């Protein structure tokens, strides 16, 4: 659970920091090099948020009736005639 939450938290904090930096940079009219750095940080934050989302949303396997062997393989029931 900590890995799931940590990617979200880190991603959201990075996104917020970079958005504040972009607004500050645009308001002051400073160099564009800082704007590029803050945009890169914003993309990094979005990457962390997306990774956290992928970890949380795990597809559940469909139920298939059968016997699970010790090595993890599933064997379907066989009908004897």
PyMOL Python script that loads the backbone (N, CA, C, O; Angstrom):
from pymol import cmd

cmd.read_pdbstr("""\
ATOM      1  N   UNK A   1       0.818  -1.196   0.000  1.00  0.00           N
ATOM      2  CA  UNK A   1       0.000   0.000   0.000  1.00  0.00           C
ATOM      3  C   UNK A   1       0.861   1.259   0.000  1.00  0.00           C
ATOM      4  O   UNK A   1       0.469   2.274  -0.575  1.00  0.00           O
ATOM      5  N   UNK A   2       2.025   1.203   0.636  1.00  0.00           N
ATOM      6  CA  UNK A   2       2.865   2.395   0.715  1.00  0.00           C
ATOM      7  C   UNK A   2       3.401   2.790  -0.654  1.00  0.00           C
ATOM      8  O   UNK A   2       3.551   3.978  -0.942  1.00  0.00           O
ATOM      9  N   UNK A   3       3.694   1.789  -1.513  1.00  0.00           N
ATOM     10  CA  UNK A   3       4.177   2.104  -2.845  1.00  0.00           C
ATOM     11  C   UNK A   3       3.094   2.791  -3.670  1.00  0.00           C
ATOM     12  O   UNK A   3       3.370   3.716  -4.435  1.00  0.00           O
ATOM     13  N   UNK A   4       1.847   2.320  -3.500  1.00  0.00           N
ATOM     14  CA  UNK A   4       0.742   2.909  -4.239  1.00  0.00           C
ATOM     15  C   UNK A   4       0.562   4.373  -3.873  1.00  0.00           C
ATOM     16  O   UNK A   4       0.395   5.225  -4.746  1.00  0.00           O
ATOM     17  N   UNK A   5       0.596   4.657  -2.588  1.00  0.00           N
ATOM     18  CA  UNK A   5       0.361   6.011  -2.123  1.00  0.00           C
ATOM     19  C   UNK A   5       1.568   6.903  -2.394  1.00  0.00           C
ATOM     20  O   UNK A   5       1.406   8.078  -2.724  1.00  0.00           O
ATOM     21  N   UNK A   6       2.767   6.362  -2.259  1.00  0.00           N
ATOM     22  CA  UNK A   6       3.956   7.199  -2.397  1.00  0.00           C
ATOM     23  C   UNK A   6       4.108   7.765  -3.806  1.00  0.00           C
ATOM     24  O   UNK A   6       4.503   8.921  -3.964  1.00  0.00           O
ATOM     25  N   UNK A   7       3.800   6.965  -4.838  1.00  0.00           N
ATOM     26  CA  UNK A   7       3.897   7.498  -6.196  1.00  0.00           C
ATOM     27  C   UNK A   7       2.907   8.630  -6.412  1.00  0.00           C
ATOM     28  O   UNK A   7       3.238   9.631  -7.047  1.00  0.00           O
ATOM     29  N   UNK A   8       1.692   8.480  -5.889  1.00  0.00           N
ATOM     30  CA  UNK A   8       0.719   9.562  -6.007  1.00  0.00           C
ATOM     31  C   UNK A   8       1.182  10.807  -5.285  1.00  0.00           C
ATOM     32  O   UNK A   8       1.128  11.905  -5.838  1.00  0.00           O
ATOM     33  N   UNK A   9       1.633  10.646  -4.058  1.00  0.00           N
ATOM     34  CA  UNK A   9       2.027  11.803  -3.244  1.00  0.00           C
ATOM     35  C   UNK A   9       3.212  12.519  -3.869  1.00  0.00           C
ATOM     36  O   UNK A   9       3.208  13.745  -3.983  1.00  0.00           O
ATOM     37  N   UNK A  10       4.214  11.773  -4.268  1.00  0.00           N
ATOM     38  CA  UNK A  10       5.383  12.389  -4.900  1.00  0.00           C
ATOM     39  C   UNK A  10       4.977  13.082  -6.199  1.00  0.00           C
ATOM     40  O   UNK A  10       5.404  14.206  -6.463  1.00  0.00           O
ATOM     41  N   UNK A  11       4.158  12.420  -7.004  1.00  0.00           N
ATOM     42  CA  UNK A  11       3.730  13.008  -8.272  1.00  0.00           C
ATOM     43  C   UNK A  11       2.919  14.272  -8.092  1.00  0.00           C
ATOM     44  O   UNK A  11       3.107  15.240  -8.828  1.00  0.00           O
ATOM     45  N   UNK A  12       2.014  14.276  -7.116  1.00  0.00           N
ATOM     46  CA  UNK A  12       1.185  15.467  -6.886  1.00  0.00           C
ATOM     47  C   UNK A  12       2.037  16.621  -6.369  1.00  0.00           C
ATOM     48  O   UNK A  12       1.861  17.760  -6.800  1.00  0.00           O
ATOM     49  N   UNK A  13       2.961  16.338  -5.447  1.00  0.00           N
ATOM     50  CA  UNK A  13       3.820  17.409  -4.939  1.00  0.00           C
ATOM     51  C   UNK A  13       4.723  17.976  -6.030  1.00  0.00           C
ATOM     52  O   UNK A  13       4.930  19.188  -6.089  1.00  0.00           O
ATOM     53  N   UNK A  14       5.253  17.134  -6.876  1.00  0.00           N
ATOM     54  CA  UNK A  14       6.101  17.621  -7.969  1.00  0.00           C
ATOM     55  C   UNK A  14       5.279  18.460  -8.939  1.00  0.00           C
ATOM     56  O   UNK A  14       5.736  19.508  -9.396  1.00  0.00           O
ATOM     57  N   UNK A  15       4.062  18.004  -9.259  1.00  0.00           N
ATOM     58  CA  UNK A  15       3.197  18.772 -10.165  1.00  0.00           C
ATOM     59  C   UNK A  15       2.845  20.138  -9.572  1.00  0.00           C
ATOM     60  O   UNK A  15       2.899  21.153 -10.267  1.00  0.00           O
ATOM     61  N   UNK A  16       2.486  20.159  -8.292  1.00  0.00           N
ATOM     62  CA  UNK A  16       2.144  21.437  -7.661  1.00  0.00           C
ATOM     63  C   UNK A  16       3.339  22.381  -7.613  1.00  0.00           C
ATOM     64  O   UNK A  16       3.206  23.571  -7.901  1.00  0.00           O
ATOM     65  N   UNK A  17       4.499  21.855  -7.252  1.00  0.00           N
ATOM     66  CA  UNK A  17       5.711  22.682  -7.210  1.00  0.00           C
ATOM     67  C   UNK A  17       6.026  23.257  -8.585  1.00  0.00           C
ATOM     68  O   UNK A  17       6.362  24.435  -8.712  1.00  0.00           O
ATOM     69  N   UNK A  18       5.917  22.417  -9.615  1.00  0.00           N
ATOM     70  CA  UNK A  18       6.252  22.899 -10.960  1.00  0.00           C
ATOM     71  C   UNK A  18       5.210  23.899 -11.472  1.00  0.00           C
ATOM     72  O   UNK A  18       5.558  24.836 -12.189  1.00  0.00           O
ATOM     73  N   UNK A  19       3.941  23.707 -11.111  1.00  0.00           N
ATOM     74  CA  UNK A  19       2.930  24.665 -11.544  1.00  0.00           C
ATOM     75  C   UNK A  19       3.125  26.016 -10.857  1.00  0.00           C
ATOM     76  O   UNK A  19       2.962  27.060 -11.489  1.00  0.00           O
ATOM     77  N   UNK A  20       3.470  26.006  -9.574  1.00  0.00           N
ATOM     78  CA  UNK A  20       3.769  27.264  -8.873  1.00  0.00           C
ATOM     79  C   UNK A  20       4.986  27.927  -9.499  1.00  0.00           C
ATOM     80  O   UNK A  20       4.996  29.144  -9.685  1.00  0.00           O
ATOM     81  N   UNK A  21       6.010  27.148  -9.828  1.00  0.00           N
ATOM     82  CA  UNK A  21       7.198  27.700 -10.480  1.00  0.00           C
ATOM     83  C   UNK A  21       6.895  28.274 -11.854  1.00  0.00           C
ATOM     84  O   UNK A  21       7.450  29.307 -12.228  1.00  0.00           O
ATOM     85  N   UNK A  22       6.019  27.617 -12.612  1.00  0.00           N
ATOM     86  CA  UNK A  22       5.646  28.140 -13.933  1.00  0.00           C
ATOM     87  C   UNK A  22       4.880  29.452 -13.824  1.00  0.00           C
ATOM     88  O   UNK A  22       5.119  30.382 -14.595  1.00  0.00           O
ATOM     89  N   UNK A  23       3.964  29.525 -12.871  1.00  0.00           N
ATOM     90  CA  UNK A  23       3.199  30.771 -12.682  1.00  0.00           C
ATOM     91  C   UNK A  23       4.121  31.890 -12.222  1.00  0.00           C
ATOM     92  O   UNK A  23       4.014  33.021 -12.695  1.00  0.00           O
ATOM     93  N   UNK A  24       5.019  31.579 -11.309  1.00  0.00           N
ATOM     94  CA  UNK A  24       5.967  32.588 -10.831  1.00  0.00           C
ATOM     95  C   UNK A  24       6.878  33.060 -11.966  1.00  0.00           C
ATOM     96  O   UNK A  24       7.160  34.252 -12.092  1.00  0.00           O
ATOM     97  N   UNK A  25       7.331  32.113 -12.786  1.00  0.00           N
ATOM     98  CA  UNK A  25       8.224  32.441 -13.891  1.00  0.00           C
ATOM     99  C   UNK A  25       7.505  33.286 -14.938  1.00  0.00           C
ATOM    100  O   UNK A  25       8.076  34.241 -15.464  1.00  0.00           O
ATOM    101  N   UNK A  26       6.265  32.941 -15.241  1.00  0.00           N
ATOM    102  CA  UNK A  26       5.512  33.719 -16.229  1.00  0.00           C
ATOM    103  C   UNK A  26       5.156  35.096 -15.685  1.00  0.00           C
ATOM    104  O   UNK A  26       5.119  36.067 -16.440  1.00  0.00           O
ATOM    105  N   UNK A  27       4.897  35.191 -14.395  1.00  0.00           N
ATOM    106  CA  UNK A  27       4.552  36.488 -13.798  1.00  0.00           C
ATOM    107  C   UNK A  27       5.720  37.448 -13.768  1.00  0.00           C
ATOM    108  O   UNK A  27       5.538  38.650 -13.961  1.00  0.00           O
ATOM    109  N   UNK A  28       6.903  36.947 -13.532  1.00  0.00           N
ATOM    110  CA  UNK A  28       8.092  37.802 -13.482  1.00  0.00           C
ATOM    111  C   UNK A  28       8.683  38.066 -14.852  1.00  0.00           C
ATOM    112  O   UNK A  28       9.453  39.010 -15.028  1.00  0.00           O
ATOM    113  N   UNK A  29       8.330  37.240 -15.821  1.00  0.00           N
ATOM    114  CA  UNK A  29       8.890  37.408 -17.160  1.00  0.00           C
ATOM    115  C   UNK A  29      10.350  37.037 -17.209  1.00  0.00           C
ATOM    116  O   UNK A  29      11.123  37.665 -17.933  1.00  0.00           O
ATOM    117  N   UNK A  30      10.746  36.030 -16.456  1.00  0.00           N
ATOM    118  CA  UNK A  30      12.147  35.614 -16.409  1.00  0.00           C
ATOM    119  C   UNK A  30      12.524  34.810 -17.646  1.00  0.00           C
ATOM    120  O   UNK A  30      11.769  34.728 -18.615  1.00  0.00           O
ATOM    121  N   UNK A  31      13.702  34.226 -17.584  1.00  0.00           N
ATOM    122  CA  UNK A  31      14.226  33.453 -18.705  1.00  0.00           C
ATOM    123  C   UNK A  31      13.338  32.252 -19.017  1.00  0.00           C
ATOM    124  O   UNK A  31      12.584  31.780 -18.166  1.00  0.00           O
ATOM    125  N   UNK A  32      13.442  31.776 -20.230  1.00  0.00           N
ATOM    126  CA  UNK A  32      12.667  30.599 -20.615  1.00  0.00           C
ATOM    127  C   UNK A  32      13.335  29.307 -20.160  1.00  0.00           C
ATOM    128  O   UNK A  32      12.702  28.252 -20.183  1.00  0.00           O
ATOM    129  N   UNK A  33      14.601  29.365 -19.746  1.00  0.00           N
ATOM    130  CA  UNK A  33      15.267  28.151 -19.295  1.00  0.00           C
ATOM    131  C   UNK A  33      14.610  27.612 -18.026  1.00  0.00           C
ATOM    132  O   UNK A  33      14.479  26.399 -17.865  1.00  0.00           O
ATOM    133  N   UNK A  34      14.196  28.506 -17.122  1.00  0.00           N
ATOM    134  CA  UNK A  34      13.478  28.047 -15.937  1.00  0.00           C
ATOM    135  C   UNK A  34      12.116  27.469 -16.305  1.00  0.00           C
ATOM    136  O   UNK A  34      11.649  26.519 -15.677  1.00  0.00           O
ATOM    137  N   UNK A  35      11.487  28.040 -17.312  1.00  0.00           N
ATOM    138  CA  UNK A  35      10.195  27.523 -17.767  1.00  0.00           C
ATOM    139  C   UNK A  35      10.351  26.099 -18.287  1.00  0.00           C
ATOM    140  O   UNK A  35       9.500  25.249 -18.028  1.00  0.00           O
ATOM    141  N   UNK A  36      11.418  25.836 -19.009  1.00  0.00           N
ATOM    142  CA  UNK A  36      11.670  24.488 -19.535  1.00  0.00           C
ATOM    143  C   UNK A  36      11.926  23.511 -18.388  1.00  0.00           C
ATOM    144  O   UNK A  36      11.452  22.376 -18.424  1.00  0.00           O
ATOM    145  N   UNK A  37      12.669  23.944 -17.379  1.00  0.00           N
ATOM    146  CA  UNK A  37      12.946  23.083 -16.230  1.00  0.00           C
ATOM    147  C   UNK A  37      11.657  22.754 -15.489  1.00  0.00           C
ATOM    148  O   UNK A  37      11.427  21.599 -15.129  1.00  0.00           O
ATOM    149  N   UNK A  38      10.812  23.760 -15.260  1.00  0.00           N
ATOM    150  CA  UNK A  38       9.558  23.510 -14.551  1.00  0.00           C
ATOM    151  C   UNK A  38       8.600  22.660 -15.378  1.00  0.00           C
ATOM    152  O   UNK A  38       7.846  21.869 -14.810  1.00  0.00           O
ATOM    153  N   UNK A  39       8.609  22.797 -16.690  1.00  0.00           N
ATOM    154  CA  UNK A  39       7.766  21.935 -17.528  1.00  0.00           C
ATOM    155  C   UNK A  39       8.265  20.488 -17.478  1.00  0.00           C
ATOM    156  O   UNK A  39       7.461  19.556 -17.479  1.00  0.00           O
ATOM    157  N   UNK A  40       9.571  20.299 -17.434  1.00  0.00           N
ATOM    158  CA  UNK A  40      10.123  18.959 -17.288  1.00  0.00           C
ATOM    159  C   UNK A  40       9.738  18.340 -15.951  1.00  0.00           C
ATOM    160  O   UNK A  40       9.421  17.152 -15.886  1.00  0.00           O
ATOM    161  N   UNK A  41       9.763  19.135 -14.886  1.00  0.00           N
ATOM    162  CA  UNK A  41       9.328  18.647 -13.583  1.00  0.00           C
ATOM    163  C   UNK A  41       7.843  18.288 -13.596  1.00  0.00           C
ATOM    164  O   UNK A  41       7.426  17.315 -12.969  1.00  0.00           O
ATOM    165  N   UNK A  42       7.050  19.084 -14.317  1.00  0.00           N
ATOM    166  CA  UNK A  42       5.623  18.791 -14.412  1.00  0.00           C
ATOM    167  C   UNK A  42       5.385  17.461 -15.117  1.00  0.00           C
ATOM    168  O   UNK A  42       4.544  16.672 -14.686  1.00  0.00           O
ATOM    169  N   UNK A  43       6.114  17.210 -16.190  1.00  0.00           N
ATOM    170  CA  UNK A  43       5.980  15.925 -16.894  1.00  0.00           C
ATOM    171  C   UNK A  43       6.447  14.761 -16.018  1.00  0.00           C
ATOM    172  O   UNK A  43       5.864  13.678 -16.066  1.00  0.00           O
ATOM    173  N   UNK A  44       7.485  14.977 -15.225  1.00  0.00           N
ATOM    174  CA  UNK A  44       7.938  13.943 -14.294  1.00  0.00           C
ATOM    175  C   UNK A  44       6.868  13.647 -13.251  1.00  0.00           C
ATOM    176  O   UNK A  44       6.639  12.488 -12.904  1.00  0.00           O
ATOM    177  N   UNK A  45       6.214  14.687 -12.754  1.00  0.00           N
ATOM    178  CA  UNK A  45       5.129  14.496 -11.795  1.00  0.00           C
ATOM    179  C   UNK A  45       3.967  13.745 -12.404  1.00  0.00           C
ATOM    180  O   UNK A  45       3.382  12.880 -11.754  1.00  0.00           O
ATOM    181  N   UNK A  46       3.619  14.064 -13.656  1.00  0.00           N
ATOM    182  CA  UNK A  46       2.542  13.330 -14.331  1.00  0.00           C
ATOM    183  C   UNK A  46       2.918  11.869 -14.531  1.00  0.00           C
ATOM    184  O   UNK A  46       2.058  10.993 -14.451  1.00  0.00           O
ATOM    185  N   UNK A  47       4.187  11.599 -14.789  1.00  0.00           N
ATOM    186  CA  UNK A  47       4.652  10.222 -14.932  1.00  0.00           C
ATOM    187  C   UNK A  47       4.464   9.452 -13.624  1.00  0.00           C
ATOM    188  O   UNK A  47       4.014   8.306 -13.635  1.00  0.00           O
ATOM    189  N   UNK A  48       4.811  10.082 -12.497  1.00  0.00           N
ATOM    190  CA  UNK A  48       4.630   9.428 -11.204  1.00  0.00           C
ATOM    191  C   UNK A  48       3.157   9.188 -10.888  1.00  0.00           C
ATOM    192  O   UNK A  48       2.800   8.140 -10.349  1.00  0.00           O
ATOM    193  N   UNK A  49       2.306  10.149 -11.219  1.00  0.00           N
ATOM    194  CA  UNK A  49       0.874   9.968 -10.963  1.00  0.00           C
ATOM    195  C   UNK A  49       0.331   8.833 -11.821  1.00  0.00           C
ATOM    196  O   UNK A  49      -0.458   8.021 -11.339  1.00  0.00           O
ATOM    197  N   UNK A  50       0.741   8.764 -13.083  1.00  0.00           N
ATOM    198  CA  UNK A  50       0.278   7.688 -13.963  1.00  0.00           C
ATOM    199  C   UNK A  50       0.782   6.331 -13.479  1.00  0.00           C
ATOM    200  O   UNK A  50       0.053   5.340 -13.534  1.00  0.00           O
ATOM    201  N   UNK A  51       2.014   6.286 -13.010  1.00  0.00           N
ATOM    202  CA  UNK A  51       2.555   5.019 -12.494  1.00  0.00           C
ATOM    203  C   UNK A  51       1.806   4.578 -11.238  1.00  0.00           C
ATOM    204  O   UNK A  51       1.525   3.392 -11.069  1.00  0.00           O
ATOM    205  N   UNK A  52       1.487   5.511 -10.370  1.00  0.00           N
ATOM    206  CA  UNK A  52       0.703   5.191  -9.189  1.00  0.00           C
ATOM    207  C   UNK A  52      -0.684   4.703  -9.546  1.00  0.00           C
ATOM    208  O   UNK A  52      -1.212   3.805  -8.891  1.00  0.00           O
ATOM    209  N   UNK A  53      -1.285   5.285 -10.580  1.00  0.00           N
ATOM    210  CA  UNK A  53      -2.613   4.848 -11.026  1.00  0.00           C
ATOM    211  C   UNK A  53      -2.554   3.431 -11.579  1.00  0.00           C
ATOM    212  O   UNK A  53      -3.443   2.623 -11.309  1.00  0.00           O
ATOM    213  N   UNK A  54      -1.514   3.121 -12.349  1.00  0.00           N
ATOM    214  CA  UNK A  54      -1.384   1.765 -12.898  1.00  0.00           C
ATOM    215  C   UNK A  54      -1.184   0.727 -11.810  1.00  0.00           C
ATOM    216  O   UNK A  54      -1.663  -0.399 -11.937  1.00  0.00           O
ATOM    217  N   UNK A  55      -0.488   1.085 -10.751  1.00  0.00           N
ATOM    218  CA  UNK A  55      -0.276   0.147  -9.660  1.00  0.00           C
ATOM    219  C   UNK A  55      -1.581  -0.105  -8.906  1.00  0.00           C
ATOM    220  O   UNK A  55      -1.871  -1.239  -8.523  1.00  0.00           O
ATOM    221  N   UNK A  56      -2.358   0.943  -8.696  1.00  0.00           N
ATOM    222  CA  UNK A  56      -3.601   0.794  -7.936  1.00  0.00           C
ATOM    223  C   UNK A  56      -4.646   0.023  -8.730  1.00  0.00           C
ATOM    224  O   UNK A  56      -5.327  -0.844  -8.182  1.00  0.00           O
ATOM    225  N   UNK A  57      -4.776   0.331 -10.013  1.00  0.00           N
ATOM    226  CA  UNK A  57      -5.795  -0.330 -10.829  1.00  0.00           C
ATOM    227  C   UNK A  57      -5.179  -1.587 -11.434  1.00  0.00           C
ATOM    228  O   UNK A  57      -4.564  -1.546 -12.499  1.00  0.00           O
ATOM    229  N   UNK A  58      -5.354  -2.682 -10.746  1.00  0.00           N
ATOM    230  CA  UNK A  58      -4.851  -3.967 -11.220  1.00  0.00           C
ATOM    231  C   UNK A  58      -6.056  -4.783 -11.663  1.00  0.00           C
ATOM    232  O   UNK A  58      -7.030  -4.924 -10.924  1.00  0.00           O
ATOM    233  N   UNK A  59      -5.982  -5.311 -12.865  1.00  0.00           N
ATOM    234  CA  UNK A  59      -7.098  -6.092 -13.371  1.00  0.00           C
ATOM    235  C   UNK A  59      -7.195  -7.403 -12.604  1.00  0.00           C
ATOM    236  O   UNK A  59      -6.202  -8.100 -12.400  1.00  0.00           O
ATOM    237  N   UNK A  60      -8.402  -7.717 -12.188  1.00  0.00           N
ATOM    238  CA  UNK A  60      -8.623  -8.970 -11.482  1.00  0.00           C
ATOM    239  C   UNK A  60      -8.780 -10.086 -12.501  1.00  0.00           C
ATOM    240  O   UNK A  60      -9.388  -9.904 -13.556  1.00  0.00           O
ATOM    241  N   UNK A  61      -8.225 -11.234 -12.172  1.00  0.00           N
ATOM    242  CA  UNK A  61      -8.337 -12.380 -13.061  1.00  0.00           C
ATOM    243  C   UNK A  61      -9.752 -12.938 -12.996  1.00  0.00           C
ATOM    244  O   UNK A  61     -10.381 -12.949 -11.938  1.00  0.00           O
ATOM    245  N   UNK A  62     -10.240 -13.397 -14.135  1.00  0.00           N
ATOM    246  CA  UNK A  62     -11.559 -14.001 -14.166  1.00  0.00           C
ATOM    247  C   UNK A  62     -11.490 -15.376 -13.502  1.00  0.00           C
ATOM    248  O   UNK A  62     -10.477 -16.071 -13.579  1.00  0.00           O
ATOM    249  N   UNK A  63     -12.579 -15.746 -12.855  1.00  0.00           N
ATOM    250  CA  UNK A  63     -12.618 -17.028 -12.164  1.00  0.00           C
ATOM    251  C   UNK A  63     -12.783 -18.148 -13.181  1.00  0.00           C
ATOM    252  O   UNK A  63     -13.695 -18.123 -14.007  1.00  0.00           O
ATOM    253  N   UNK A  64     -11.909 -19.112 -13.111  1.00  0.00           N
ATOM    254  CA  UNK A  64     -11.990 -20.303 -13.955  1.00  0.00           C
ATOM    255  C   UNK A  64     -11.961 -21.500 -13.010  1.00  0.00           C
ATOM    256  O   UNK A  64     -11.043 -21.665 -12.206  1.00  0.00           O
ATOM    257  N   UNK A  65     -12.989 -22.322 -13.134  1.00  0.00           N
ATOM    258  CA  UNK A  65     -13.044 -23.495 -12.263  1.00  0.00           C
ATOM    259  C   UNK A  65     -11.935 -24.463 -12.641  1.00  0.00           C
ATOM    260  O   UNK A  65     -11.669 -24.682 -13.823  1.00  0.00           O
ATOM    261  N   UNK A  66     -11.303 -25.028 -11.657  1.00  0.00           N
ATOM    262  CA  UNK A  66     -10.243 -25.984 -11.915  1.00  0.00           C
ATOM    263  C   UNK A  66      -9.398 -26.211 -10.691  1.00  0.00           C
ATOM    264  O   UNK A  66      -9.664 -25.670  -9.617  1.00  0.00           O
ATOM    265  N   UNK A  67      -8.394 -27.004 -10.865  1.00  0.00           N
ATOM    266  CA  UNK A  67      -7.482 -27.328  -9.785  1.00  0.00           C
ATOM    267  C   UNK A  67      -6.156 -26.615 -10.055  1.00  0.00           C
ATOM    268  O   UNK A  67      -5.632 -26.660 -11.168  1.00  0.00           O
ATOM    269  N   UNK A  68      -5.631 -25.968  -9.041  1.00  0.00           N
ATOM    270  CA  UNK A  68      -4.352 -25.275  -9.192  1.00  0.00           C
ATOM    271  C   UNK A  68      -3.262 -26.196  -8.666  1.00  0.00           C
ATOM    272  O   UNK A  68      -3.288 -26.600  -7.503  1.00  0.00           O
ATOM    273  N   UNK A  69      -2.312 -26.525  -9.517  1.00  0.00           N
ATOM    274  CA  UNK A  69      -1.198 -27.383  -9.121  1.00  0.00           C
ATOM    275  C   UNK A  69      -0.241 -26.611  -8.221  1.00  0.00           C
ATOM    276  O   UNK A  69      -0.385 -25.403  -8.034  1.00  0.00           O
ATOM    277  N   UNK A  70       0.734 -27.321  -7.668  1.00  0.00           N
ATOM    278  CA  UNK A  70       1.698 -26.678  -6.775  1.00  0.00           C
ATOM    279  C   UNK A  70       2.579 -25.663  -7.497  1.00  0.00           C
ATOM    280  O   UNK A  70       3.039 -24.700  -6.883  1.00  0.00           O
ATOM    281  N   UNK A  71       2.819 -25.865  -8.784  1.00  0.00           N
ATOM    282  CA  UNK A  71       3.650 -24.920  -9.526  1.00  0.00           C
ATOM    283  C   UNK A  71       2.845 -23.753 -10.084  1.00  0.00           C
ATOM    284  O   UNK A  71       3.400 -22.926 -10.809  1.00  0.00           O
ATOM    285  N   UNK A  72       1.553 -23.660  -9.770  1.00  0.00           N
ATOM    286  CA  UNK A  72       0.750 -22.516 -10.166  1.00  0.00           C
ATOM    287  C   UNK A  72      -0.041 -22.699 -11.438  1.00  0.00           C
ATOM    288  O   UNK A  72      -0.802 -21.806 -11.811  1.00  0.00           O
ATOM    289  N   UNK A  73       0.106 -23.821 -12.120  1.00  0.00           N
ATOM    290  CA  UNK A  73      -0.663 -24.062 -13.343  1.00  0.00           C
ATOM    291  C   UNK A  73      -2.075 -24.492 -12.984  1.00  0.00           C
ATOM    292  O   UNK A  73      -2.295 -25.165 -11.977  1.00  0.00           O
ATOM    293  N   UNK A  74      -3.019 -24.100 -13.810  1.00  0.00           N
ATOM    294  CA  UNK A  74      -4.412 -24.449 -13.580  1.00  0.00           C
ATOM    295  C   UNK A  74      -4.793 -25.609 -14.492  1.00  0.00           C
ATOM    296  O   UNK A  74      -4.530 -25.584 -15.695  1.00  0.00           O
ATOM    297  N   UNK A  75      -5.410 -26.613 -13.908  1.00  0.00           N
ATOM    298  CA  UNK A  75      -5.835 -27.782 -14.672  1.00  0.00           C
ATOM    299  C   UNK A  75      -7.350 -27.907 -14.527  1.00  0.00           C
ATOM    300  O   UNK A  75      -7.873 -27.941 -13.413  1.00  0.00           O
ATOM    301  N   UNK A  76      -8.038 -27.974 -15.640  1.00  0.00           N
ATOM    302  CA  UNK A  76      -9.493 -28.066 -15.600  1.00  0.00           C
ATOM    303  C   UNK A  76      -9.907 -29.455 -15.173  1.00  0.00           C
ATOM    304  O   UNK A  76      -9.187 -30.431 -15.384  1.00  0.00           O
ATOM    305  N   UNK A  77     -11.076 -29.529 -14.572  1.00  0.00           N
ATOM    306  CA  UNK A  77     -11.622 -30.824 -14.157  1.00  0.00           C
ATOM    307  C   UNK A  77     -11.892 -31.679 -15.394  1.00  0.00           C
ATOM    308  O   UNK A  77     -12.424 -31.195 -16.393  1.00  0.00           O
ATOM    309  N   UNK A  78     -11.532 -32.912 -15.313  1.00  0.00           N
ATOM    310  CA  UNK A  78     -11.811 -33.825 -16.422  1.00  0.00           C
ATOM    311  C   UNK A  78     -12.939 -34.762 -16.011  1.00  0.00           C
ATOM    312  O   UNK A  78     -12.969 -35.260 -14.885  1.00  0.00           O
ATOM    313  N   UNK A  79     -13.852 -34.992 -16.920  1.00  0.00           N
ATOM    314  CA  UNK A  79     -15.001 -35.851 -16.636  1.00  0.00           C
ATOM    315  C   UNK A  79     -14.653 -37.269 -17.063  1.00  0.00           C
ATOM    316  O   UNK A  79     -14.252 -37.503 -18.204  1.00  0.00           O
ATOM    317  N   UNK A  80     -14.806 -38.201 -16.153  1.00  0.00           N
ATOM    318  CA  UNK A  80     -14.528 -39.598 -16.483  1.00  0.00           C
ATOM    319  C   UNK A  80     -15.773 -40.234 -17.063  1.00  0.00           C
ATOM    320  O   UNK A  80     -16.868 -40.029 -16.540  1.00  0.00           O
ATOM    321  N   UNK A  81     -15.633 -40.994 -18.119  1.00  0.00           N
ATOM    322  CA  UNK A  81     -16.780 -41.652 -18.757  1.00  0.00           C
ATOM    323  C   UNK A  81     -16.714 -43.134 -18.597  1.00  0.00           C
ATOM    324  O   UNK A  81     -17.598 -43.846 -19.071  1.00  0.00           O
TER     325      UNK A  81
END
""", "prot")
cmd.dss("prot")
cmd.show_as("cartoon", "prot")
cmd.util.cbc("prot")
cmd.orient("prot")
